[in-house]
Amino acid sequence: MAASAPAASAPAKMPRKTIPGTDIEVSVMCLGTWQFGDPSGTYTKQSEEVEAEIVRQAVAAGVNFIDTAEGYGGGESERSIAKALAAAGVKREDVVLASKVSPENLEPSALRAAVERSLANLKTEFIDLYQIHWPVRGDGWDVAATFGELKKLQEEGKIRAIGVSNFGPADLAAAVATGARISTNQLPYSLAWRAIEHEVTAACSKADVGVMGYSPLAQGLLSGKYAATADVSPAISRSRLFHRDTSPRARHEEEGCEEELWSLVAELRSVAEESGMPVAQIALAWVLAQPNVTSVVFGASKPEHVARNTAAALAPLPASVLGRLSAASDPVKAKIGANCDVWNSKDGGRFR
Protein backbone atom coordinates (compact mmCIF):
# COMPACT_ATOMS: atom_id res chain seq x y z
CA MET A 1 0.00 0.00 0.00
CA ALA A 2 1.39 3.38 -0.92
CA ALA A 3 2.26 5.65 1.91
CA SER A 4 -0.24 8.44 2.42
CA ALA A 5 0.89 11.98 1.84
CA PRO A 6 1.86 13.89 4.97
CA ALA A 7 -0.87 16.10 6.33
CA ALA A 8 -0.42 19.77 5.50
CA SER A 9 0.71 21.75 8.49
CA ALA A 10 -1.80 24.26 9.84
CA PRO A 11 -0.93 27.89 9.23
CA ALA A 12 0.71 29.65 12.14
CA LYS A 13 -1.67 31.64 14.30
CA MET A 14 -1.15 35.14 15.59
CA PRO A 15 -0.14 34.79 19.27
CA ARG A 16 -2.39 36.41 21.87
CA LYS A 17 -1.86 37.74 25.36
CA THR A 18 -4.25 38.69 28.13
CA ILE A 19 -4.45 42.36 29.05
CA PRO A 20 -3.26 42.49 32.68
CA GLY A 21 -6.05 42.50 35.25
CA THR A 22 -8.69 41.45 32.71
CA ASP A 23 -9.94 38.45 30.77
CA ILE A 24 -9.49 40.29 27.47
CA GLU A 25 -7.27 38.41 25.03
CA VAL A 26 -5.58 40.50 22.38
CA SER A 27 -3.31 39.75 19.46
CA VAL A 28 0.32 40.64 20.14
CA MET A 29 0.05 43.02 17.20
CA CYS A 30 -2.47 45.85 17.33
CA LEU A 31 -3.60 47.83 14.29
CA GLY A 32 -2.97 51.51 14.98
CA THR A 33 -5.21 53.90 13.06
CA TRP A 34 -3.68 57.35 13.44
CA GLN A 35 -3.44 57.42 9.66
CA PHE A 36 -7.21 56.86 9.37
CA GLY A 37 -7.79 60.36 10.66
CA ASP A 38 -4.42 62.07 10.75
CA PRO A 39 -4.64 65.87 10.42
CA SER A 40 -0.91 66.58 10.66
CA GLY A 41 0.25 65.70 7.18
CA THR A 42 2.51 62.91 8.48
CA TYR A 43 0.46 60.43 6.49
CA THR A 44 -1.90 60.72 3.54
CA LYS A 45 -5.41 59.64 4.52
CA GLN A 46 -6.57 56.76 2.38
CA SER A 47 -9.99 56.15 0.85
CA GLU A 48 -12.68 54.29 2.78
CA GLU A 49 -12.16 51.31 0.46
CA VAL A 50 -8.45 51.14 1.28
CA GLU A 51 -9.11 51.50 5.01
CA ALA A 52 -11.65 48.68 4.88
CA GLU A 53 -9.13 46.48 3.06
CA ILE A 54 -6.46 47.25 5.66
CA VAL A 55 -8.85 46.20 8.43
CA ARG A 56 -9.97 43.11 6.52
CA GLN A 57 -6.40 41.96 5.94
CA ALA A 58 -5.40 42.65 9.53
CA VAL A 59 -8.28 40.56 10.88
CA ALA A 60 -7.52 37.81 8.36
CA ALA A 61 -3.92 37.79 9.64
CA GLY A 62 -5.15 37.19 13.19
CA VAL A 63 -5.20 40.76 14.49
CA ASN A 64 -8.18 41.26 16.80
CA PHE A 65 -6.93 44.49 18.45
CA ILE A 66 -7.51 47.97 16.96
CA ASP A 67 -6.34 51.21 18.56
CA THR A 68 -7.56 54.74 17.93
CA ALA A 69 -8.18 58.03 19.76
CA GLU A 70 -10.68 60.87 19.78
CA GLY A 71 -7.74 63.15 18.97
CA TYR A 72 -7.01 61.48 15.64
CA GLY A 73 -8.69 63.87 13.25
CA GLY A 74 -11.26 65.01 15.79
CA GLY A 75 -12.94 61.59 15.89
CA GLU A 76 -12.44 60.89 12.19
CA SER A 77 -10.30 57.84 12.91
CA GLU A 78 -12.98 56.38 15.19
CA ARG A 79 -15.68 56.97 12.59
CA SER A 80 -13.46 55.48 9.88
CA ILE A 81 -12.94 52.33 11.95
CA ALA A 82 -16.68 51.83 12.32
CA LYS A 83 -17.13 52.17 8.55
CA ALA A 84 -14.16 49.90 7.81
CA LEU A 85 -15.36 47.14 10.15
CA ALA A 86 -18.82 47.23 8.57
CA ALA A 87 -17.44 47.26 5.02
CA ALA A 88 -15.05 44.41 5.81
CA GLY A 89 -17.85 42.35 7.36
CA VAL A 90 -16.10 42.09 10.74
CA LYS A 91 -18.36 41.40 13.73
CA ARG A 92 -18.01 43.58 16.81
CA GLU A 93 -17.46 40.55 19.05
CA ASP A 94 -14.45 39.54 16.95
CA VAL A 95 -12.41 42.66 17.71
CA VAL A 96 -11.07 44.45 20.77
CA LEU A 97 -11.43 48.22 20.37
CA ALA A 98 -9.18 50.66 22.20
CA SER A 99 -9.56 54.43 22.17
CA LYS A 100 -8.10 57.39 24.07
CA VAL A 101 -9.41 60.53 25.70
CA SER A 102 -7.57 63.81 25.09
CA PRO A 103 -5.98 65.77 27.99
CA GLU A 104 -8.51 68.60 27.75
CA ASN A 105 -11.35 66.18 28.54
CA LEU A 106 -10.19 64.70 31.84
CA GLU A 107 -12.61 66.57 34.13
CA PRO A 108 -15.33 64.02 35.05
CA SER A 109 -18.27 65.52 33.11
CA ALA A 110 -16.08 66.17 30.04
CA LEU A 111 -14.66 62.65 30.33
CA ARG A 112 -18.10 61.09 30.35
CA ALA A 113 -19.12 63.16 27.33
CA ALA A 114 -15.93 62.08 25.54
CA VAL A 115 -16.74 58.41 26.14
CA GLU A 116 -20.24 58.90 24.76
CA ARG A 117 -18.84 60.58 21.63
CA SER A 118 -16.36 57.78 21.07
CA LEU A 119 -19.08 55.16 21.55
CA ALA A 120 -21.18 56.93 18.94
CA ASN A 121 -18.24 57.33 16.56
CA LEU A 122 -17.29 53.67 16.86
CA LYS A 123 -20.95 52.56 16.72
CA THR A 124 -20.51 50.32 19.74
CA GLU A 125 -22.07 49.94 23.17
CA PHE A 126 -18.72 49.57 24.94
CA ILE A 127 -15.02 50.29 24.48
CA ASP A 128 -12.76 47.42 25.50
CA LEU A 129 -9.75 49.53 26.53
CA TYR A 130 -10.12 53.25 27.26
CA GLN A 131 -6.87 55.16 27.73
CA ILE A 132 -5.82 58.62 28.87
CA HIS A 133 -3.85 59.87 25.88
CA TRP A 134 -1.51 62.20 27.79
CA PRO A 135 -1.25 63.23 31.44
CA VAL A 136 -1.95 66.87 32.25
CA ARG A 137 0.92 69.05 33.42
CA GLY A 138 0.40 71.70 36.15
CA ASP A 139 -1.69 71.85 39.29
CA GLY A 140 -5.13 71.84 37.71
CA TRP A 141 -5.62 68.10 37.20
CA ASP A 142 -7.61 66.21 39.84
CA VAL A 143 -6.15 62.77 39.17
CA ALA A 144 -8.39 61.03 41.70
CA ALA A 145 -11.54 62.54 40.16
CA THR A 146 -10.54 61.44 36.65
CA PHE A 147 -9.83 57.86 37.60
CA GLY A 148 -12.86 57.78 39.87
CA GLU A 149 -15.03 58.62 36.85
CA LEU A 150 -13.25 55.99 34.77
CA LYS A 151 -14.06 53.40 37.43
CA LYS A 152 -17.74 54.44 37.32
CA LEU A 153 -17.77 54.12 33.54
CA GLN A 154 -16.18 50.69 33.92
CA GLU A 155 -18.83 49.63 36.46
CA GLU A 156 -21.54 50.81 34.05
CA GLY A 157 -20.10 48.65 31.29
CA LYS A 158 -19.26 51.53 28.96
CA ILE A 159 -15.59 50.62 29.15
CA ARG A 160 -14.08 47.25 30.05
CA ALA A 161 -10.51 48.16 31.00
CA ILE A 162 -8.62 51.33 31.92
CA GLY A 163 -5.33 52.23 30.31
CA VAL A 164 -2.97 55.17 30.09
CA SER A 165 -0.60 56.43 27.43
CA ASN A 166 2.67 58.33 27.70
CA PHE A 167 2.77 58.02 31.50
CA GLY A 168 6.20 58.12 33.16
CA PRO A 169 6.92 56.48 36.53
CA ALA A 170 5.52 59.32 38.69
CA ASP A 171 2.37 59.69 36.58
CA LEU A 172 1.81 55.94 36.63
CA ALA A 173 2.29 55.78 40.40
CA ALA A 174 -0.25 58.59 40.89
CA ALA A 175 -2.76 56.77 38.69
CA VAL A 176 -2.30 53.45 40.52
CA ALA A 177 -2.64 55.22 43.88
CA THR A 178 -6.23 56.21 43.01
CA GLY A 179 -7.26 52.57 43.33
CA ALA A 180 -8.16 52.20 39.66
CA ARG A 181 -6.86 49.06 37.98
CA ILE A 182 -4.51 50.36 35.31
CA SER A 183 -4.09 47.61 32.73
CA THR A 184 -1.83 49.13 30.06
CA ASN A 185 0.53 52.00 29.33
CA GLN A 186 0.96 52.87 25.65
CA LEU A 187 4.48 54.12 25.06
CA PRO A 188 6.88 54.90 22.18
CA TYR A 189 9.10 51.85 21.78
CA SER A 190 11.42 50.75 19.01
CA LEU A 191 15.04 49.89 18.35
CA ALA A 192 15.52 53.62 17.73
CA TRP A 193 13.59 54.68 20.83
CA ARG A 194 14.40 52.71 23.98
CA ALA A 195 14.09 55.57 26.46
CA ILE A 196 11.33 53.77 28.35
CA GLU A 197 13.83 51.06 29.34
CA HIS A 198 15.63 53.47 31.68
CA GLU A 199 12.76 53.80 34.19
CA VAL A 200 9.29 53.28 32.77
CA THR A 201 9.25 49.59 31.91
CA ALA A 202 10.35 48.69 35.43
CA ALA A 203 7.55 50.83 36.87
CA CYS A 204 5.04 49.10 34.59
CA SER A 205 6.30 45.68 35.59
CA LYS A 206 6.08 46.52 39.29
CA ALA A 207 2.46 47.65 38.91
CA ASP A 208 1.53 44.73 36.61
CA VAL A 209 0.77 47.13 33.78
CA GLY A 210 1.25 45.85 30.25
CA VAL A 211 3.25 47.88 27.74
CA MET A 212 1.68 48.70 24.39
CA GLY A 213 4.55 49.81 22.18
CA TYR A 214 3.65 52.42 19.62
CA SER A 215 5.70 53.72 16.69
CA PRO A 216 7.70 50.45 16.59
CA LEU A 217 9.18 51.46 13.24
CA ALA A 218 10.00 54.98 14.48
CA GLN A 219 7.62 56.57 11.97
CA GLY A 220 9.11 54.53 9.16
CA LEU A 221 12.78 55.15 9.96
CA LEU A 222 13.17 51.41 10.58
CA SER A 223 11.04 50.28 7.66
CA GLY A 224 13.89 49.95 5.18
CA LYS A 225 12.74 53.02 3.29
CA TYR A 226 15.39 55.41 4.62
CA ALA A 227 19.20 55.26 4.73
CA ALA A 228 20.20 58.90 5.33
CA THR A 229 18.86 62.08 6.88
CA ALA A 230 18.41 63.68 3.45
CA ASP A 231 15.75 61.06 2.67
CA VAL A 232 13.57 61.96 5.66
CA SER A 233 10.72 64.48 5.58
CA PRO A 234 10.66 67.46 8.01
CA ALA A 235 7.61 65.95 9.74
CA ILE A 236 9.69 62.93 10.78
CA SER A 237 13.11 64.55 11.22
CA ARG A 238 11.70 66.94 13.84
CA SER A 239 12.23 64.26 16.49
CA ARG A 240 15.05 64.22 19.05
CA LEU A 241 16.82 61.60 16.95
CA PHE A 242 17.86 64.43 14.63
CA HIS A 243 19.83 67.63 15.10
CA ARG A 244 17.71 70.60 16.15
CA ASP A 245 18.52 72.36 12.85
CA THR A 246 17.54 69.43 10.63
CA SER A 247 13.82 70.24 10.57
CA PRO A 248 12.06 73.61 10.81
CA ARG A 249 9.40 71.78 12.84
CA ALA A 250 11.80 70.67 15.59
CA ARG A 251 10.74 71.63 19.13
CA HIS A 252 13.90 70.48 20.88
CA GLU A 253 17.35 72.02 21.39
CA GLU A 254 19.46 68.90 21.03
CA GLU A 255 22.14 67.66 18.66
CA GLY A 256 20.40 64.38 18.00
CA CYS A 257 22.13 61.11 17.22
CA GLU A 258 21.99 60.84 13.45
CA GLU A 259 25.29 58.99 13.06
CA GLU A 260 24.22 56.39 15.61
CA LEU A 261 20.75 56.10 14.05
CA TRP A 262 22.02 55.36 10.54
CA SER A 263 24.58 52.93 11.91
CA LEU A 264 21.67 51.07 13.53
CA VAL A 265 19.72 51.13 10.26
CA ALA A 266 22.75 49.77 8.42
CA GLU A 267 22.95 46.88 10.88
CA LEU A 268 19.24 46.20 10.41
CA ARG A 269 19.80 46.06 6.67
CA SER A 270 22.66 43.60 7.16
CA VAL A 271 20.48 41.31 9.27
CA ALA A 272 17.74 41.56 6.65
CA GLU A 273 20.11 40.56 3.85
CA GLU A 274 21.44 37.63 5.85
CA SER A 275 18.02 36.35 6.90
CA GLY A 276 15.98 37.17 3.84
CA MET A 277 13.43 38.96 6.03
CA PRO A 278 12.24 42.54 5.41
CA VAL A 279 13.87 45.24 7.51
CA ALA A 280 10.51 46.29 8.98
CA GLN A 281 9.66 42.74 10.01
CA ILE A 282 12.94 42.41 11.89
CA ALA A 283 12.47 45.73 13.69
CA LEU A 284 8.95 44.74 14.74
CA ALA A 285 10.03 41.29 15.88
CA TRP A 286 12.62 42.87 18.18
CA VAL A 287 9.95 44.92 19.98
CA LEU A 288 7.64 41.90 20.25
CA ALA A 289 10.41 39.98 22.04
CA GLN A 290 10.90 42.57 24.79
CA PRO A 291 9.70 41.85 28.35
CA ASN A 292 6.33 43.15 29.55
CA VAL A 293 5.12 44.00 26.02
CA THR A 294 1.46 43.03 25.74
CA SER A 295 0.97 44.24 22.18
CA VAL A 296 2.82 46.24 19.53
CA VAL A 297 0.84 48.95 17.75
CA PHE A 298 1.66 48.97 14.05
CA GLY A 299 0.34 51.19 11.28
CA ALA A 300 -0.44 50.39 7.68
CA SER A 301 -0.97 53.12 5.13
CA LYS A 302 -1.34 50.48 2.40
CA PRO A 303 -2.99 47.04 2.54
CA GLU A 304 0.24 45.34 1.46
CA HIS A 305 1.94 46.62 4.61
CA VAL A 306 -0.33 44.45 6.76
CA ALA A 307 1.12 41.08 5.73
CA ARG A 308 4.69 42.36 5.99
CA ASN A 309 4.17 43.76 9.46
CA THR A 310 2.07 40.98 10.97
CA ALA A 311 4.60 38.38 9.78
CA ALA A 312 6.85 39.63 12.58
CA ALA A 313 4.64 37.86 15.14
CA LEU A 314 5.02 34.55 13.32
CA ALA A 315 8.81 34.56 12.98
CA PRO A 316 10.54 35.17 16.34
CA LEU A 317 14.16 36.21 16.09
CA PRO A 318 16.93 34.03 17.57
CA ALA A 319 18.45 35.28 20.81
CA SER A 320 21.73 35.94 19.02
CA VAL A 321 20.04 38.29 16.54
CA LEU A 322 18.07 40.03 19.29
CA GLY A 323 21.31 40.66 21.16
CA ARG A 324 23.03 41.89 18.03
CA LEU A 325 20.27 44.40 17.35
CA SER A 326 20.18 45.59 20.95
CA ALA A 327 23.92 46.19 20.85
CA ALA A 328 23.56 48.12 17.59
CA SER A 329 20.91 50.37 19.15
CA ASP A 330 22.68 50.87 22.50
CA PRO A 331 24.48 54.06 21.28
CA VAL A 332 21.13 55.61 20.29
CA LYS A 333 19.62 54.63 23.64
CA ALA A 334 22.55 56.19 25.49
CA LYS A 335 22.31 59.50 23.62
CA ILE A 336 18.54 59.84 23.95
CA GLY A 337 18.70 59.16 27.68
CA ALA A 338 15.77 58.69 30.03
CA ASN A 339 13.54 61.41 28.57
CA CYS A 340 10.84 59.41 26.78
CA ASP A 341 9.36 62.35 24.88
CA VAL A 342 10.15 61.89 21.19
CA TRP A 343 9.73 65.56 20.32
CA ASN A 344 10.56 67.78 23.29
CA SER A 345 13.84 68.50 25.06
CA LYS A 346 14.32 67.35 28.63
CA ASP A 347 13.04 70.54 30.22
CA GLY A 348 9.96 70.51 28.01
CA GLY A 349 9.35 66.78 27.94
CA ARG A 350 5.84 65.62 28.70
CA PHE A 351 6.84 62.45 30.56
CA ARG A 352 7.33 62.48 34.32
Salt bridges, closest charged atoms under 4 A:
ASP23 OD1 - ARG160 NH2 3.43
GLU48 OE2 - LYS83 NZ 3.27
GLU51 OE2 - LYS45 NZ 2.65
GLU53 OE2 - ARG56 NH2 2.70
ASP67 OD2 - LYS100 NZ 2.65
GLU70 OE1 - ARG117 NH2 3.46
GLU76 OE2 - LYS45 NZ 3.93
GLU76 OE1 - ARG79 NH2 3.49
GLU116 OE2 - LYS158 NZ 3.01
ASP128 OD2 - ARG92 NH2 2.86
ASP128 OD1 - ARG160 NH1 2.79
GLU149 OE2 - ARG112 NE 2.72
GLU156 OE1 - ARG112 NH1 2.90
ASP171 OD2 - ARG137 NH2 2.53
ASP171 OD1 - ARG352 NH2 2.85
GLU197 OE1 - ARG194 NH2 3.01
GLU197 OE1 - LYS333 NZ 2.84
ASP208 OD2 - ARG181 NH2 2.78
ASP245 OD2 - HIS243 ND1 3.75
GLU254 OE2 - ARG240 NE 2.95
GLU260 OE2 - LYS335 NZ 3.27
GLU267 OE2 - ARG324 NE 2.53
GLU274 OE1 - ARG324 NH1 2.85
ASP330 OD1 - ARG194 NH1 2.90
ASP341 OD2 - ARG350 NE 3.29
